[in-house]
Amino acid sequence: MDSDPAPQPPADPALRALAAGEVGASPALLAVLARDLVPRVRYAAVLHPALPPRAMLDTARTGDASTCEILGSNPEVPAAVIRLLASHVAAEVRTAVARHPRMDLTTLERLTADASALVRSVATAALERRLAGTVTA
Protein backbone atom coordinates (compact mmCIF):
# COMPACT_ATOMS: atom_id res chain seq x y z
CA MET A 1 0.00 0.00 0.00
CA ASP A 2 1.26 3.48 -0.87
CA SER A 3 2.26 5.44 2.24
CA ASP A 4 2.52 8.80 0.48
CA PRO A 5 0.03 11.32 1.87
CA ALA A 6 -2.77 12.41 -0.39
CA PRO A 7 -1.93 15.51 -2.43
CA GLN A 8 -3.10 18.74 -0.85
CA PRO A 9 -5.29 20.68 -3.30
CA PRO A 10 -5.32 24.50 -3.32
CA ALA A 11 -7.60 26.17 -0.76
CA ASP A 12 -9.40 28.32 -3.37
CA PRO A 13 -12.23 26.42 -5.16
CA ALA A 14 -11.49 28.22 -8.43
CA LEU A 15 -7.87 27.04 -8.28
CA ARG A 16 -8.99 23.50 -7.42
CA ALA A 17 -11.29 23.49 -10.45
CA LEU A 18 -8.44 24.71 -12.64
CA ALA A 19 -6.13 22.05 -11.20
CA ALA A 20 -8.72 19.36 -11.95
CA GLY A 21 -8.91 20.51 -15.55
CA GLU A 22 -5.16 20.53 -16.17
CA VAL A 23 -4.03 18.09 -18.85
CA GLY A 24 -1.17 16.86 -16.66
CA ALA A 25 -3.15 16.62 -13.41
CA SER A 26 -1.99 13.71 -11.29
CA PRO A 27 -4.41 10.81 -10.85
CA ALA A 28 -3.96 11.05 -7.07
CA LEU A 29 -4.96 14.72 -7.04
CA LEU A 30 -7.92 14.02 -9.31
CA ALA A 31 -9.12 11.29 -6.93
CA VAL A 32 -9.07 13.81 -4.07
CA LEU A 33 -10.82 16.48 -6.15
CA ALA A 34 -13.52 14.03 -7.28
CA ARG A 35 -14.73 14.08 -3.65
CA ASP A 36 -14.58 17.88 -3.31
CA LEU A 37 -17.50 19.64 -1.64
CA VAL A 38 -17.66 22.25 -4.41
CA PRO A 39 -19.62 20.91 -7.41
CA ARG A 40 -17.59 22.61 -10.16
CA VAL A 41 -14.40 21.09 -8.73
CA ARG A 42 -15.97 17.59 -8.62
CA TYR A 43 -17.32 18.00 -12.15
CA ALA A 44 -13.92 18.96 -13.56
CA ALA A 45 -12.25 16.06 -11.76
CA VAL A 46 -14.70 13.34 -12.82
CA LEU A 47 -14.58 14.49 -16.43
CA HIS A 48 -10.78 14.22 -16.53
CA PRO A 49 -9.61 11.13 -18.48
CA ALA A 50 -6.78 10.52 -15.98
CA LEU A 51 -9.16 10.03 -13.05
CA PRO A 52 -8.27 6.59 -11.63
CA PRO A 53 -10.81 3.82 -12.27
CA ARG A 54 -11.20 3.28 -8.50
CA ALA A 55 -12.19 6.95 -8.05
CA MET A 56 -14.64 6.57 -10.95
CA LEU A 57 -16.18 3.53 -9.24
CA ASP A 58 -16.38 5.33 -5.89
CA THR A 59 -18.07 8.31 -7.56
CA ALA A 60 -20.57 6.05 -9.34
CA ARG A 61 -21.44 4.41 -6.03
CA THR A 62 -21.66 7.49 -3.82
CA GLY A 63 -21.80 10.61 -6.01
CA ASP A 64 -24.79 12.86 -6.47
CA ALA A 65 -26.78 12.65 -9.72
CA SER A 66 -25.12 15.66 -11.38
CA THR A 67 -21.63 14.37 -10.67
CA CYS A 68 -22.55 10.89 -11.90
CA GLU A 69 -24.08 12.36 -15.05
CA ILE A 70 -20.80 14.12 -15.84
CA LEU A 71 -18.80 11.00 -14.97
CA GLY A 72 -20.95 9.14 -17.49
CA SER A 73 -19.56 11.32 -20.27
CA ASN A 74 -15.90 10.76 -19.35
CA PRO A 75 -14.36 8.99 -22.37
CA GLU A 76 -12.20 6.76 -20.16
CA VAL A 77 -14.92 5.37 -17.89
CA PRO A 78 -14.50 1.59 -17.62
CA ALA A 79 -17.32 -0.62 -18.86
CA ALA A 80 -18.08 -1.86 -15.33
CA VAL A 81 -18.64 1.72 -14.13
CA ILE A 82 -20.85 2.45 -17.14
CA ARG A 83 -22.99 -0.58 -16.30
CA LEU A 84 -23.30 0.63 -12.71
CA LEU A 85 -24.30 4.12 -13.85
CA ALA A 86 -26.86 2.59 -16.23
CA SER A 87 -28.75 1.44 -13.12
CA HIS A 88 -28.63 4.83 -11.38
CA VAL A 89 -31.90 6.09 -9.95
CA ALA A 90 -31.61 9.42 -11.82
CA ALA A 91 -32.77 9.36 -15.44
CA GLU A 92 -30.23 12.02 -16.45
CA VAL A 93 -27.40 9.67 -15.43
CA ARG A 94 -28.88 6.78 -17.41
CA THR A 95 -29.35 9.10 -20.39
CA ALA A 96 -25.71 10.21 -20.25
CA VAL A 97 -24.37 6.67 -20.21
CA ALA A 98 -26.75 5.52 -22.96
CA ARG A 99 -24.77 7.87 -25.22
CA HIS A 100 -21.39 6.51 -24.11
CA PRO A 101 -19.48 4.68 -26.86
CA ARG A 102 -18.26 2.04 -24.37
CA MET A 103 -21.78 1.05 -23.36
CA ASP A 104 -22.17 -2.68 -23.94
CA LEU A 105 -25.01 -3.79 -26.20
CA THR A 106 -26.78 -5.84 -23.52
CA THR A 107 -27.03 -2.90 -21.13
CA LEU A 108 -27.93 -0.53 -23.95
CA GLU A 109 -30.71 -2.87 -25.03
CA ARG A 110 -31.98 -2.97 -21.43
CA LEU A 111 -32.12 0.85 -21.43
CA THR A 112 -34.41 0.79 -24.47
CA ALA A 113 -37.08 -0.45 -22.03
CA ASP A 114 -36.28 2.12 -19.31
CA ALA A 115 -39.06 3.78 -17.32
CA SER A 116 -37.95 7.19 -18.62
CA ALA A 117 -39.07 8.10 -22.14
CA LEU A 118 -35.92 10.16 -22.68
CA VAL A 119 -33.64 7.29 -21.66
CA ARG A 120 -35.60 4.91 -23.92
CA SER A 121 -35.33 7.32 -26.84
CA VAL A 122 -31.59 7.96 -26.44
CA ALA A 123 -30.84 4.27 -25.90
CA THR A 124 -32.91 3.23 -28.91
CA ALA A 125 -31.15 5.75 -31.16
CA ALA A 126 -27.72 4.68 -29.85
CA LEU A 127 -28.56 1.01 -30.34
CA GLU A 128 -29.78 1.62 -33.89
CA ARG A 129 -26.54 3.48 -34.72
CA ARG A 130 -24.47 0.67 -33.24
CA LEU A 131 -26.34 -2.03 -35.11
CA ALA A 132 -26.06 -0.04 -38.35
CA GLY A 133 -22.30 0.08 -37.76
CA THR A 134 -22.01 3.84 -37.51
CA VAL A 135 -20.68 3.77 -33.91
CA THR A 136 -18.35 1.26 -32.32
CA ALA A 137 -18.15 0.17 -28.70
N, C-alpha and C positions, 0 to 999 in steps of 0.2 A: 504494500500500500504506500502511496506517495505521502511523504511527511511534510512536503512543502505547504506553507500556509496558503490559503486562498488569496488570489490577487485582490488588492484593495482598490475598488473603483473610486473615481473622483467624487467629491461630496456634492457637487453641483449636478442636478438632474440633466441639464442641457449638455454638460460635458460627458456624462455617462451615456446619454443617447448617441452622441457623436462617437464615443469610443466603441459602442456596440455596432455602429455602422462602418467602422474602419475596415478596409479590405484585409489588413494584416492583423486584425484583432485575435488575441490568443483564445483558443477554445476554453481554457480555464476561466478567463475573464468573462467570456460570453455565457458560460454556465452560471456564474454569479449574477450577471445582469439579467438573465432570463427569469430570475426570481425577484427582481427589483419591485419595489412598491409603486413606482411611477410607471403608468401604462406605456408611455412613449418609449421608455427605456426598454421595458420587456418586449415591446413590439419589434424594436430594432434588433434586439438580441435573438429572438426566435426566428426572425427572417434571415439571419446571417447563415450562409451555407457552411461555415466552420463550427457552428454550434454542435457540441458532441452529441452523438445519438442518445446517450444516457440522459442528458439534459432535455432532449426532445421528448423522450419517453416520460420523464418526470413532469414536464409541462402538459403533455397530453392527459396525464392522469390527474393532475391537480390544478391546472390553469383555468382561469376564467374563460368564458366563451369567446370573447374578443381576441384574447391571446392565442387560444387554440385555433381560431379561424385563420389568423396570420401564420401560425405554425404550419397549417395545412397548405399554405402556398409556398413554403420553403422548398426549393428544388432538390434539396438533399435529404428530405425526410425519408427515413427507411420505410419499407413496405409495412413492417409490423406496426409502426406508429400511425401510418395512414389507415390501416385497418381499425386500430383503436379509435382514431378520430371519426371514422365512418359510423361509429356507434354512439357518438356524443349526443347528449340530450338536446343540444341547440342545433336547430336546422341550418343556421348560417355556417356552422362548422362542417356539417355533412355536405353542404353545398360546395364549400371551398375544396374539400378533398375529392369530391366527385369530379372536379376539373383537373385534378393532379395527374400528370402523365404516368406516375408510378402506381396508380391505383390498379389493383389486380382485377381481372374481368369478373371473377366470382363476386367480389364485394361490390363492384360497380353494378352488376346485374341485380344484386340485392337492393341497392339504392334506387333502382327503377321502380320499386314497389314501396318506397318510403311513404310515411304518413304526410310529409310535406309536399305539396304540389310543386314548389320550386325545386326541391331536391330531386324529385322524380323527373322533372323536365330536364334539368342539367345532366343528371345521370343518363337519361335516355339519349340525349344528344351526344354525350361523350361516348357512350357505348356504340351508337351508330357510326360515329367517326372511327372508332377503333376497329370495328368489324369491317368497315369499308377500306381500312388500311391507310387512312389519312393521318393517324396518330399512332405512335408506338408506345408501349409500356416500358 
